[in-house]
Amino acid sequence: MYQNPEALLSQTQLAASLGVSSRTVQRYVRLGKIPVHRIGPVPVFRWSEVSAALGLGEAPGRSQTP
């Protein structure tokens, strides 16, 4: 998927990465479960911040080094 956990993701990209709908991402934002940034009116997300907020591991597509 993406290699940089600091890259900005759209709501659709984040939903796909989490395996949820865009509506669920909207709900998480509204409930304060995940941090959101805005570029004008457009919500964008950093995987590193979202994964930390939800207690997830590394960004999808990244492998762990033993």
mmCIF file as Biopython writes it, N, C-alpha, C and O atoms, coordinates in Angstrom:
data_model
#
loop_
_atom_site.group_PDB
_atom_site.id
_atom_site.type_symbol
_atom_site.label_atom_id
_atom_site.label_alt_id
_atom_site.label_comp_id
_atom_site.label_asym_id
_atom_site.label_entity_id
_atom_site.label_seq_id
_atom_site.pdbx_PDB_ins_code
_atom_site.Cartn_x
_atom_site.Cartn_y
_atom_site.Cartn_z
_atom_site.occupancy
_atom_site.B_iso_or_equiv
_atom_site.auth_seq_id
_atom_site.auth_asym_id
_atom_site.pdbx_PDB_model_num
ATOM 1   N N  . MET A ? 1  ? 0.845   -1.180 0.000  1.0 0.0 1  A 1 
ATOM 2   C CA . MET A ? 1  ? 0.000   0.000  0.000  1.0 0.0 1  A 1 
ATOM 3   C C  . MET A ? 1  ? 0.884   1.234  0.000  1.0 0.0 1  A 1 
ATOM 4   O O  . MET A ? 1  ? 1.288   1.683  -1.073 1.0 0.0 1  A 1 
ATOM 5   N N  . TYR A ? 2  ? 1.198   1.793  1.141  1.0 0.0 2  A 1 
ATOM 6   C CA . TYR A ? 2  ? 2.073   2.956  1.192  1.0 0.0 2  A 1 
ATOM 7   C C  . TYR A ? 2  ? 3.214   2.639  2.138  1.0 0.0 2  A 1 
ATOM 8   O O  . TYR A ? 2  ? 3.054   1.859  3.077  1.0 0.0 2  A 1 
ATOM 9   N N  . GLN A ? 3  ? 4.350   3.237  1.894  1.0 0.0 3  A 1 
ATOM 10  C CA . GLN A ? 3  ? 5.545   2.922  2.665  1.0 0.0 3  A 1 
ATOM 11  C C  . GLN A ? 3  ? 5.826   3.911  3.776  1.0 0.0 3  A 1 
ATOM 12  O O  . GLN A ? 3  ? 6.535   3.575  4.724  1.0 0.0 3  A 1 
ATOM 13  N N  . ASN A ? 4  ? 5.297   5.115  3.692  1.0 0.0 4  A 1 
ATOM 14  C CA . ASN A ? 4  ? 5.618   6.163  4.650  1.0 0.0 4  A 1 
ATOM 15  C C  . ASN A ? 4  ? 4.468   6.360  5.631  1.0 0.0 4  A 1 
ATOM 16  O O  . ASN A ? 4  ? 3.416   6.865  5.239  1.0 0.0 4  A 1 
ATOM 17  N N  . PRO A ? 5  ? 4.641   5.971  6.907  1.0 0.0 5  A 1 
ATOM 18  C CA . PRO A ? 5  ? 3.553   6.124  7.877  1.0 0.0 5  A 1 
ATOM 19  C C  . PRO A ? 5  ? 3.225   7.579  8.179  1.0 0.0 5  A 1 
ATOM 20  O O  . PRO A ? 5  ? 2.200   7.862  8.800  1.0 0.0 5  A 1 
ATOM 21  N N  . GLU A ? 6  ? 4.086   8.515  7.747  1.0 0.0 6  A 1 
ATOM 22  C CA . GLU A ? 6  ? 3.831   9.942  7.967  1.0 0.0 6  A 1 
ATOM 23  C C  . GLU A ? 6  ? 3.114   10.583 6.781  1.0 0.0 6  A 1 
ATOM 24  O O  . GLU A ? 6  ? 2.725   11.749 6.845  1.0 0.0 6  A 1 
ATOM 25  N N  . ALA A ? 7  ? 2.938   9.825  5.701  1.0 0.0 7  A 1 
ATOM 26  C CA . ALA A ? 7  ? 2.237   10.355 4.530  1.0 0.0 7  A 1 
ATOM 27  C C  . ALA A ? 7  ? 0.785   10.646 4.887  1.0 0.0 7  A 1 
ATOM 28  O O  . ALA A ? 7  ? 0.201   9.989  5.749  1.0 0.0 7  A 1 
ATOM 29  N N  . LEU A ? 8  ? 0.217   11.628 4.220  1.0 0.0 8  A 1 
ATOM 30  C CA . LEU A ? 8  ? -1.184  11.972 4.450  1.0 0.0 8  A 1 
ATOM 31  C C  . LEU A ? 8  ? -2.079  11.060 3.617  1.0 0.0 8  A 1 
ATOM 32  O O  . LEU A ? 8  ? -1.827  10.837 2.432  1.0 0.0 8  A 1 
ATOM 33  N N  . LEU A ? 9  ? -3.120  10.539 4.248  1.0 0.0 9  A 1 
ATOM 34  C CA . LEU A ? 9  ? -4.066  9.652  3.586  1.0 0.0 9  A 1 
ATOM 35  C C  . LEU A ? 9  ? -5.424  10.320 3.498  1.0 0.0 9  A 1 
ATOM 36  O O  . LEU A ? 9  ? -5.828  11.054 4.400  1.0 0.0 9  A 1 
ATOM 37  N N  . SER A ? 10 ? -6.119  10.063 2.414  1.0 0.0 10 A 1 
ATOM 38  C CA . SER A ? 10 ? -7.495  10.543 2.302  1.0 0.0 10 A 1 
ATOM 39  C C  . SER A ? 10 ? -8.388  9.664  3.179  1.0 0.0 10 A 1 
ATOM 40  O O  . SER A ? 10 ? -7.968  8.618  3.672  1.0 0.0 10 A 1 
ATOM 41  N N  . GLN A ? 11 ? -9.599  10.107 3.354  1.0 0.0 11 A 1 
ATOM 42  C CA . GLN A ? 11 ? -10.552 9.325  4.135  1.0 0.0 11 A 1 
ATOM 43  C C  . GLN A ? 11 ? -10.784 7.957  3.493  1.0 0.0 11 A 1 
ATOM 44  O O  . GLN A ? 11 ? -10.884 6.949  4.193  1.0 0.0 11 A 1 
ATOM 45  N N  . THR A ? 12 ? -10.868 7.924  2.173  1.0 0.0 12 A 1 
ATOM 46  C CA . THR A ? 12 ? -11.079 6.673  1.449  1.0 0.0 12 A 1 
ATOM 47  C C  . THR A ? 12 ? -9.889  5.737  1.609  1.0 0.0 12 A 1 
ATOM 48  O O  . THR A ? 12 ? -10.064 4.538  1.829  1.0 0.0 12 A 1 
ATOM 49  N N  . GLN A ? 13 ? -8.675  6.282  1.500  1.0 0.0 13 A 1 
ATOM 50  C CA . GLN A ? 13 ? -7.470  5.463  1.669  1.0 0.0 13 A 1 
ATOM 51  C C  . GLN A ? 13 ? -7.388  4.904  3.082  1.0 0.0 13 A 1 
ATOM 52  O O  . GLN A ? 13 ? -7.048  3.737  3.273  1.0 0.0 13 A 1 
ATOM 53  N N  . LEU A ? 14 ? -7.699  5.736  4.071  1.0 0.0 14 A 1 
ATOM 54  C CA . LEU A ? 14 ? -7.652  5.271  5.456  1.0 0.0 14 A 1 
ATOM 55  C C  . LEU A ? 14 ? -8.689  4.183  5.687  1.0 0.0 14 A 1 
ATOM 56  O O  . LEU A ? 14 ? -8.395  3.173  6.327  1.0 0.0 14 A 1 
ATOM 57  N N  . ALA A ? 15 ? -9.887  4.377  5.179  1.0 0.0 15 A 1 
ATOM 58  C CA . ALA A ? 15 ? -10.941 3.372  5.336  1.0 0.0 15 A 1 
ATOM 59  C C  . ALA A ? 15 ? -10.496 2.033  4.748  1.0 0.0 15 A 1 
ATOM 60  O O  . ALA A ? 15 ? -10.689 0.987  5.368  1.0 0.0 15 A 1 
ATOM 61  N N  . ALA A ? 16 ? -9.904  2.064  3.560  1.0 0.0 16 A 1 
ATOM 62  C CA . ALA A ? 16 ? -9.425  0.837  2.923  1.0 0.0 16 A 1 
ATOM 63  C C  . ALA A ? 16 ? -8.328  0.184  3.754  1.0 0.0 16 A 1 
ATOM 64  O O  . ALA A ? 16 ? -8.305  -1.039 3.892  1.0 0.0 16 A 1 
ATOM 65  N N  . SER A ? 17 ? -7.424  0.977  4.305  1.0 0.0 17 A 1 
ATOM 66  C CA . SER A ? 17 ? -6.329  0.448  5.120  1.0 0.0 17 A 1 
ATOM 67  C C  . SER A ? 17 ? -6.838  -0.198 6.402  1.0 0.0 17 A 1 
ATOM 68  O O  . SER A ? 17 ? -6.283  -1.190 6.874  1.0 0.0 17 A 1 
ATOM 69  N N  . LEU A ? 18 ? -7.901  0.377  6.959  1.0 0.0 18 A 1 
ATOM 70  C CA . LEU A ? 18 ? -8.476  -0.156 8.200  1.0 0.0 18 A 1 
ATOM 71  C C  . LEU A ? 18 ? -9.479  -1.276 7.940  1.0 0.0 18 A 1 
ATOM 72  O O  . LEU A ? 18 ? -9.853  -2.002 8.861  1.0 0.0 18 A 1 
ATOM 73  N N  . GLY A ? 19 ? -9.913  -1.418 6.692  1.0 0.0 19 A 1 
ATOM 74  C CA . GLY A ? 19 ? -10.916 -2.429 6.370  1.0 0.0 19 A 1 
ATOM 75  C C  . GLY A ? 19 ? -12.309 -2.043 6.852  1.0 0.0 19 A 1 
ATOM 76  O O  . GLY A ? 19 ? -13.116 -2.902 7.211  1.0 0.0 19 A 1 
ATOM 77  N N  . VAL A ? 20 ? -12.581 -0.742 6.857  1.0 0.0 20 A 1 
ATOM 78  C CA . VAL A ? 20 ? -13.885 -0.229 7.281  1.0 0.0 20 A 1 
ATOM 79  C C  . VAL A ? 20 ? -14.417 0.701  6.192  1.0 0.0 20 A 1 
ATOM 80  O O  . VAL A ? 20 ? -13.723 0.986  5.217  1.0 0.0 20 A 1 
ATOM 81  N N  . SER A ? 21 ? -15.639 1.166  6.365  1.0 0.0 21 A 1 
ATOM 82  C CA . SER A ? 21 ? -16.213 2.100  5.397  1.0 0.0 21 A 1 
ATOM 83  C C  . SER A ? 21 ? -15.767 3.530  5.690  1.0 0.0 21 A 1 
ATOM 84  O O  . SER A ? 21 ? -15.300 3.838  6.786  1.0 0.0 21 A 1 
ATOM 85  N N  . SER A ? 22 ? -15.920 4.391  4.694  1.0 0.0 22 A 1 
ATOM 86  C CA . SER A ? 22 ? -15.620 5.813  4.895  1.0 0.0 22 A 1 
ATOM 87  C C  . SER A ? 22 ? -16.515 6.399  5.979  1.0 0.0 22 A 1 
ATOM 88  O O  . SER A ? 22 ? -16.102 7.287  6.724  1.0 0.0 22 A 1 
ATOM 89  N N  . ARG A ? 23 ? -17.725 5.903  6.061  1.0 0.0 23 A 1 
ATOM 90  C CA . ARG A ? 23 ? -18.659 6.371  7.091  1.0 0.0 23 A 1 
ATOM 91  C C  . ARG A ? 23 ? -18.140 6.035  8.496  1.0 0.0 23 A 1 
ATOM 92  O O  . ARG A ? 23 ? -18.296 6.827  9.425  1.0 0.0 23 A 1 
ATOM 93  N N  . THR A ? 24 ? -17.531 4.875  8.643  1.0 0.0 24 A 1 
ATOM 94  C CA . THR A ? 24 ? -16.952 4.498  9.936  1.0 0.0 24 A 1 
ATOM 95  C C  . THR A ? 24 ? -15.807 5.432  10.290 1.0 0.0 24 A 1 
ATOM 96  O O  . THR A ? 24 ? -15.664 5.828  11.447 1.0 0.0 24 A 1 
ATOM 97  N N  . VAL A ? 25 ? -14.991 5.788  9.308  1.0 0.0 25 A 1 
ATOM 98  C CA . VAL A ? 25 ? -13.909 6.749  9.555  1.0 0.0 25 A 1 
ATOM 99  C C  . VAL A ? 25 ? -14.505 8.072  10.018 1.0 0.0 25 A 1 
ATOM 100 O O  . VAL A ? 25 ? -14.000 8.681  10.961 1.0 0.0 25 A 1 
ATOM 101 N N  . GLN A ? 26 ? -15.570 8.523  9.368  1.0 0.0 26 A 1 
ATOM 102 C CA . GLN A ? 26 ? -16.245 9.762  9.791  1.0 0.0 26 A 1 
ATOM 103 C C  . GLN A ? 26 ? -16.723 9.651  11.236 1.0 0.0 26 A 1 
ATOM 104 O O  . GLN A ? 26 ? -16.597 10.599 12.011 1.0 0.0 26 A 1 
ATOM 105 N N  . ARG A ? 27 ? -17.267 8.500  11.592 1.0 0.0 27 A 1 
ATOM 106 C CA . ARG A ? 27 ? -17.749 8.275  12.958 1.0 0.0 27 A 1 
ATOM 107 C C  . ARG A ? 27 ? -16.586 8.337  13.952 1.0 0.0 27 A 1 
ATOM 108 O O  . ARG A ? 27 ? -16.706 8.958  15.008 1.0 0.0 27 A 1 
ATOM 109 N N  . TYR A ? 28 ? -15.468 7.698  13.618 1.0 0.0 28 A 1 
ATOM 110 C CA . TYR A ? 28 ? -14.293 7.736  14.498 1.0 0.0 28 A 1 
ATOM 111 C C  . TYR A ? 28 ? -13.833 9.172  14.737 1.0 0.0 28 A 1 
ATOM 112 O O  . TYR A ? 28 ? -13.466 9.534  15.855 1.0 0.0 28 A 1 
ATOM 113 N N  . VAL A ? 29 ? -13.854 9.987  13.683 1.0 0.0 29 A 1 
ATOM 114 C CA . VAL A ? 29 ? -13.457 11.394 13.811 1.0 0.0 29 A 1 
ATOM 115 C C  . VAL A ? 29 ? -14.432 12.116 14.729 1.0 0.0 29 A 1 
ATOM 116 O O  . VAL A ? 29 ? -14.021 12.823 15.649 1.0 0.0 29 A 1 
ATOM 117 N N  . ARG A ? 30 ? -15.714 11.938 14.478 1.0 0.0 30 A 1 
ATOM 118 C CA . ARG A ? 30 ? -16.744 12.618 15.270 1.0 0.0 30 A 1 
ATOM 119 C C  . ARG A ? 30 ? -16.658 12.245 16.753 1.0 0.0 30 A 1 
ATOM 120 O O  . ARG A ? 30 ? -16.882 13.088 17.622 1.0 0.0 30 A 1 
ATOM 121 N N  . LEU A ? 31 ? -16.332 10.982 17.039 1.0 0.0 31 A 1 
ATOM 122 C CA . LEU A ? 31 ? -16.232 10.514 18.419 1.0 0.0 31 A 1 
ATOM 123 C C  . LEU A ? 31 ? -14.875 10.820 19.051 1.0 0.0 31 A 1 
ATOM 124 O O  . LEU A ? 31 ? -14.666 10.569 20.237 1.0 0.0 31 A 1 
ATOM 125 N N  . GLY A ? 32 ? -13.954 11.365 18.252 1.0 0.0 32 A 1 
ATOM 126 C CA . GLY A ? 32 ? -12.635 11.703 18.771 1.0 0.0 32 A 1 
ATOM 127 C C  . GLY A ? 32 ? -11.716 10.509 18.927 1.0 0.0 32 A 1 
ATOM 128 O O  . GLY A ? 32 ? -10.734 10.577 19.668 1.0 0.0 32 A 1 
ATOM 129 N N  . LYS A ? 33 ? -12.019 9.410  18.238 1.0 0.0 33 A 1 
ATOM 130 C CA . LYS A ? 33 ? -11.196 8.199  18.337 1.0 0.0 33 A 1 
ATOM 131 C C  . LYS A ? 33 ? -9.907  8.296  17.539 1.0 0.0 33 A 1 
ATOM 132 O O  . LYS A ? 33 ? -8.909  7.663  17.885 1.0 0.0 33 A 1 
ATOM 133 N N  . ILE A ? 34 ? -9.924  9.094  16.459 1.0 0.0 34 A 1 
ATOM 134 C CA . ILE A ? 34 ? -8.733  9.237  15.632 1.0 0.0 34 A 1 
ATOM 135 C C  . ILE A ? 34 ? -8.482  10.712 15.340 1.0 0.0 34 A 1 
ATOM 136 O O  . ILE A ? 34 ? -9.424  11.494 15.212 1.0 0.0 34 A 1 
ATOM 137 N N  . PRO A ? 35 ? -7.207  11.089 15.234 1.0 0.0 35 A 1 
ATOM 138 C CA . PRO A ? 35 ? -6.878  12.479 14.907 1.0 0.0 35 A 1 
ATOM 139 C C  . PRO A ? 35 ? -7.075  12.750 13.417 1.0 0.0 35 A 1 
ATOM 140 O O  . PRO A ? 35 ? -6.863  11.877 12.576 1.0 0.0 35 A 1 
ATOM 141 N N  . VAL A ? 36 ? -7.480  13.962 13.118 1.0 0.0 36 A 1 
ATOM 142 C CA . VAL A ? 36 ? -7.704  14.364 11.730 1.0 0.0 36 A 1 
ATOM 143 C C  . VAL A ? 36 ? -7.057  15.720 11.506 1.0 0.0 36 A 1 
ATOM 144 O O  . VAL A ? 36 ? -7.052  16.571 12.395 1.0 0.0 36 A 1 
ATOM 145 N N  . HIS A ? 37 ? -6.518  15.913 10.323 1.0 0.0 37 A 1 
ATOM 146 C CA . HIS A ? 37 ? -5.989  17.205 9.892  1.0 0.0 37 A 1 
ATOM 147 C C  . HIS A ? 37 ? -6.863  17.636 8.728  1.0 0.0 37 A 1 
ATOM 148 O O  . HIS A ? 37 ? -7.546  16.810 8.123  1.0 0.0 37 A 1 
ATOM 149 N N  . ARG A ? 38 ? -6.847  18.890 8.418  1.0 0.0 38 A 1 
ATOM 150 C CA . ARG A ? 38 ? -7.656  19.374 7.295  1.0 0.0 38 A 1 
ATOM 151 C C  . ARG A ? 38 ? -6.798  20.216 6.361  1.0 0.0 38 A 1 
ATOM 152 O O  . ARG A ? 38 ? -6.011  21.058 6.793  1.0 0.0 38 A 1 
ATOM 153 N N  . ILE A ? 39 ? -6.972  19.966 5.086  1.0 0.0 39 A 1 
ATOM 154 C CA . ILE A ? 39 ? -6.396  20.811 4.050  1.0 0.0 39 A 1 
ATOM 155 C C  . ILE A ? 39 ? -7.607  21.490 3.427  1.0 0.0 39 A 1 
ATOM 156 O O  . ILE A ? 39 ? -8.291  20.923 2.574  1.0 0.0 39 A 1 
ATOM 157 N N  . GLY A ? 40 ? -7.853  22.710 3.871  1.0 0.0 40 A 1 
ATOM 158 C CA . GLY A ? 40 ? -9.116  23.365 3.531  1.0 0.0 40 A 1 
ATOM 159 C C  . GLY A ? 40 ? -10.225 22.567 4.196  1.0 0.0 40 A 1 
ATOM 160 O O  . GLY A ? 40 ? -10.153 22.290 5.393  1.0 0.0 40 A 1 
ATOM 161 N N  . PRO A ? 41 ? -11.248 22.195 3.439  1.0 0.0 41 A 1 
ATOM 162 C CA . PRO A ? 41 ? -12.334 21.413 4.026  1.0 0.0 41 A 1 
ATOM 163 C C  . PRO A ? 41 ? -12.099 19.900 3.974  1.0 0.0 41 A 1 
ATOM 164 O O  . PRO A ? 41 ? -12.921 19.127 4.467  1.0 0.0 41 A 1 
ATOM 165 N N  . VAL A ? 42 ? -10.984 19.482 3.382  1.0 0.0 42 A 1 
ATOM 166 C CA . VAL A ? 42 ? -10.737 18.062 3.140  1.0 0.0 42 A 1 
ATOM 167 C C  . VAL A ? 42 ? -10.021 17.418 4.329  1.0 0.0 42 A 1 
ATOM 168 O O  . VAL A ? 42 ? -8.941  17.866 4.714  1.0 0.0 42 A 1 
ATOM 169 N N  . PRO A ? 43 ? -10.616 16.363 4.918  1.0 0.0 43 A 1 
ATOM 170 C CA . PRO A ? 43 ? -9.949  15.671 6.015  1.0 0.0 43 A 1 
ATOM 171 C C  . PRO A ? 43 ? -8.827  14.770 5.490  1.0 0.0 43 A 1 
ATOM 172 O O  . PRO A ? 43 ? -9.001  14.061 4.499  1.0 0.0 43 A 1 
ATOM 173 N N  . VAL A ? 44 ? -7.685  14.806 6.160  1.0 0.0 44 A 1 
ATOM 174 C CA . VAL A ? 44 ? -6.567  13.922 5.835  1.0 0.0 44 A 1 
ATOM 175 C C  . VAL A ? 44 ? -6.037  13.328 7.135  1.0 0.0 44 A 1 
ATOM 176 O O  . VAL A ? 44 ? -6.235  13.888 8.214  1.0 0.0 44 A 1 
ATOM 177 N N  . PHE A ? 45 ? -5.366  12.198 7.021  1.0 0.0 45 A 1 
ATOM 178 C CA . PHE A ? 45 ? -4.956  11.436 8.190  1.0 0.0 45 A 1 
ATOM 179 C C  . PHE A ? 45 ? -3.523  10.961 8.033  1.0 0.0 45 A 1 
ATOM 180 O O  . PHE A ? 45 ? -3.071  10.710 6.916  1.0 0.0 45 A 1 
ATOM 181 N N  . ARG A ? 46 ? -2.808  10.836 9.135  1.0 0.0 46 A 1 
ATOM 182 C CA . ARG A ? 46 ? -1.474  10.216 9.160  1.0 0.0 46 A 1 
ATOM 183 C C  . ARG A ? 46 ? -1.634  8.829  9.769  1.0 0.0 46 A 1 
ATOM 184 O O  . ARG A ? 46 ? -2.186  8.676  10.859 1.0 0.0 46 A 1 
ATOM 185 N N  . TRP A ? 47 ? -1.139  7.813  9.047  1.0 0.0 47 A 1 
ATOM 186 C CA . TRP A ? 47 ? -1.276  6.442  9.532  1.0 0.0 47 A 1 
ATOM 187 C C  . TRP A ? 47 ? -0.652  6.283  10.917 1.0 0.0 47 A 1 
ATOM 188 O O  . TRP A ? 47 ? -1.221  5.607  11.774 1.0 0.0 47 A 1 
ATOM 189 N N  . SER A ? 48 ? 0.499   6.889  11.145 1.0 0.0 48 A 1 
ATOM 190 C CA . SER A ? 48 ? 1.178   6.727  12.435 1.0 0.0 48 A 1 
ATOM 191 C C  . SER A ? 48 ? 0.307   7.228  13.580 1.0 0.0 48 A 1 
ATOM 192 O O  . SER A ? 48 ? 0.278   6.612  14.646 1.0 0.0 48 A 1 
ATOM 193 N N  . GLU A ? 49 ? -0.398  8.328  13.377 1.0 0.0 49 A 1 
ATOM 194 C CA . GLU A ? 49 ? -1.263  8.886  14.422 1.0 0.0 49 A 1 
ATOM 195 C C  . GLU A ? 49 ? -2.520  8.041  14.615 1.0 0.0 49 A 1 
ATOM 196 O O  . GLU A ? 49 ? -2.949  7.796  15.743 1.0 0.0 49 A 1 
ATOM 197 N N  . VAL A ? 50 ? -3.100  7.604  13.511 1.0 0.0 50 A 1 
ATOM 198 C CA . VAL A ? 50 ? -4.319  6.793  13.588 1.0 0.0 50 A 1 
ATOM 199 C C  . VAL A ? 50 ? -4.019  5.443  14.230 1.0 0.0 50 A 1 
ATOM 200 O O  . VAL A ? 50 ? -4.758  4.989  15.104 1.0 0.0 50 A 1 
ATOM 201 N N  . SER A ? 51 ? -2.936  4.803  13.798 1.0 0.0 51 A 1 
ATOM 202 C CA . SER A ? 51 ? -2.609  3.489  14.351 1.0 0.0 51 A 1 
ATOM 203 C C  . SER A ? 51 ? -2.299  3.577  15.838 1.0 0.0 51 A 1 
ATOM 204 O O  . SER A ? 51 ? -2.652  2.676  16.598 1.0 0.0 51 A 1 
ATOM 205 N N  . ALA A ? 52 ? -1.644  4.651  16.260 1.0 0.0 52 A 1 
ATOM 206 C CA . ALA A ? 52 ? -1.373  4.834  17.690 1.0 0.0 52 A 1 
ATOM 207 C C  . ALA A ? 52 ? -2.676  5.053  18.455 1.0 0.0 52 A 1 
ATOM 208 O O  . ALA A ? 52 ? -2.858  4.504  19.542 1.0 0.0 52 A 1 
ATOM 209 N N  . ALA A ? 53 ? -3.575  5.847  17.897 1.0 0.0 53 A 1 
ATOM 210 C CA . ALA A ? 53 ? -4.848  6.137  18.562 1.0 0.0 53 A 1 
ATOM 211 C C  . ALA A ? 53 ? -5.714  4.889  18.693 1.0 0.0 53 A 1 
ATOM 212 O O  . ALA A ? 53 ? -6.437  4.732  19.677 1.0 0.0 53 A 1 
ATOM 213 N N  . LEU A ? 54 ? -5.644  4.008  17.708 1.0 0.0 54 A 1 
ATOM 214 C CA . LEU A ? 54 ? -6.460  2.797  17.721 1.0 0.0 54 A 1 
ATOM 215 C C  . LEU A ? 54 ? -5.720  1.593  18.289 1.0 0.0 54 A 1 
ATOM 216 O O  . LEU A ? 54 ? -6.292  0.509  18.401 1.0 0.0 54 A 1 
ATOM 217 N N  . GLY A ? 55 ? -4.448  1.778  18.649 1.0 0.0 55 A 1 
ATOM 218 C CA . GLY A ? 55 ? -3.669  0.680  19.219 1.0 0.0 55 A 1 
ATOM 219 C C  . GLY A ? 55 ? -3.297  -0.382 18.202 1.0 0.0 55 A 1 
ATOM 220 O O  . GLY A ? 55 ? -3.236  -1.567 18.529 1.0 0.0 55 A 1 
ATOM 221 N N  . LEU A ? 56 ? -3.047  0.042  16.966 1.0 0.0 56 A 1 
ATOM 222 C CA . LEU A ? 56 ? -2.668  -0.882 15.901 1.0 0.0 56 A 1 
ATOM 223 C C  . LEU A ? 56 ? -1.155  -0.919 15.751 1.0 0.0 56 A 1 
ATOM 224 O O  . LEU A ? 56 ? -0.435  -0.154 16.393 1.0 0.0 56 A 1 
ATOM 225 N N  . GLY A ? 57 ? -0.683  -1.819 14.896 1.0 0.0 57 A 1 
ATOM 226 C CA . GLY A ? 57 ? 0.751   -1.930 14.663 1.0 0.0 57 A 1 
ATOM 227 C C  . GLY A ? 57 ? 1.230   -1.006 13.574 1.0 0.0 57 A 1 
ATOM 228 O O  . GLY A ? 57 ? 0.749   0.118  13.431 1.0 0.0 57 A 1 
ATOM 229 N N  . GLU A ? 58 ? 2.195   -1.500 12.799 1.0 0.0 58 A 1 
ATOM 230 C CA . GLU A ? 58 ? 2.813   -0.710 11.733 1.0 0.0 58 A 1 
ATOM 231 C C  . GLU A ? 58 ? 1.856   -0.475 10.582 1.0 0.0 58 A 1 
ATOM 232 O O  . GLU A ? 58 ? 0.772   -1.054 10.518 1.0 0.0 58 A 1 
ATOM 233 N N  . ALA A ? 59 ? 2.279   0.381  9.683  1.0 0.0 59 A 1 
ATOM 234 C CA . ALA A ? 59 ? 1.498   0.679  8.484  1.0 0.0 59 A 1 
ATOM 235 C C  . ALA A ? 59 ? 1.385   -0.565 7.615  1.0 0.0 59 A 1 
ATOM 236 O O  . ALA A ? 59 ? 2.330   -1.350 7.537  1.0 0.0 59 A 1 
ATOM 237 N N  . PRO A ? 60 ? 0.242   -0.757 6.960  1.0 0.0 60 A 1 
ATOM 238 C CA . PRO A ? 60 ? 0.115   -1.882 6.038  1.0 0.0 60 A 1 
ATOM 239 C C  . PRO A ? 60 ? 1.182   -1.811 4.958  1.0 0.0 60 A 1 
ATOM 240 O O  . PRO A ? 60 ? 1.528   -0.727 4.487  1.0 0.0 60 A 1 
ATOM 241 N N  . GLY A ? 61 ? 1.703   -2.971 4.566  1.0 0.0 61 A 1 
ATOM 242 C CA . GLY A ? 61 ? 2.703   -3.005 3.514  1.0 0.0 61 A 1 
ATOM 243 C C  . GLY A ? 61 ? 4.123   -2.871 4.031  1.0 0.0 61 A 1 
ATOM 244 O O  . GLY A ? 61 ? 5.074   -2.970 3.256  1.0 0.0 61 A 1 
ATOM 245 N N  . ARG A ? 62 ? 4.280   -2.651 5.312  1.0 0.0 62 A 1 
ATOM 246 C CA . ARG A ? 62 ? 5.618   -2.529 5.894  1.0 0.0 62 A 1 
ATOM 247 C C  . ARG A ? 62 ? 5.939   -3.821 6.625  1.0 0.0 62 A 1 
ATOM 248 O O  . ARG A ? 62 ? 5.092   -4.371 7.330  1.0 0.0 62 A 1 
ATOM 249 N N  . SER A ? 63 ? 7.149   -4.300 6.459  1.0 0.0 63 A 1 
ATOM 250 C CA . SER A ? 63 ? 7.540   -5.522 7.144  1.0 0.0 63 A 1 
ATOM 251 C C  . SER A ? 63 ? 8.398   -5.190 8.350  1.0 0.0 63 A 1 
ATOM 252 O O  . SER A ? 63 ? 9.089   -4.172 8.388  1.0 0.0 63 A 1 
ATOM 253 N N  . GLN A ? 64 ? 8.336   -6.072 9.329  1.0 0.0 64 A 1 
ATOM 254 C CA . GLN A ? 64 ? 9.162   -5.885 10.522 1.0 0.0 64 A 1 
ATOM 255 C C  . GLN A ? 64 ? 10.522  -6.506 10.275 1.0 0.0 64 A 1 
ATOM 256 O O  . GLN A ? 64 ? 10.624  -7.560 9.647  1.0 0.0 64 A 1 
ATOM 257 N N  . THR A ? 65 ? 11.557  -5.865 10.762 1.0 0.0 65 A 1 
ATOM 258 C CA . THR A ? 65 ? 12.908  -6.396 10.642 1.0 0.0 65 A 1 
ATOM 259 C C  . THR A ? 65 ? 13.227  -7.179 11.907 1.0 0.0 65 A 1 
ATOM 260 O O  . THR A ? 65 ? 13.105  -6.644 13.009 1.0 0.0 65 A 1 
ATOM 261 N N  . PRO A ? 66 ? 13.636  -8.447 11.766 1.0 0.0 66 A 1 
ATOM 262 C CA . PRO A ? 66 ? 13.930  -9.255 12.973 1.0 0.0 66 A 1 
ATOM 263 C C  . PRO A ? 66 ? 15.125  -8.761 13.729 1.0 0.0 66 A 1 
ATOM 264 O O  . PRO A ? 66 ? 15.488  -9.337 14.755 1.0 0.0 66 A 1 
#
